[in-house]
Amino acid sequence: MNFFLLFTLGLFFIGLTGLVFIKKKIETVHSILWWITAATAWGMVNIFLVVWSFHTSL
């Protein structure tokens, strides 16, 4: 397993854990919108990194 794939998986699990803990503390509509934005950005970055990781490992 190369370092880049390991970094991508680490980013995925750390981000997922962070989003779950932050979701438990949401109180206002403004914070809900920021949480949705952060979750979307985090998901897009992870999808890009996973695809790029498999592309570069071939």
Secondary structure, DSSP 8 states (H G I E B T S, - for coil): --HHHHHHHHHHHHHHHHHHHHHHT--SHHHHHHHHHHHHHHHHHHHHHHHHHHHHH-
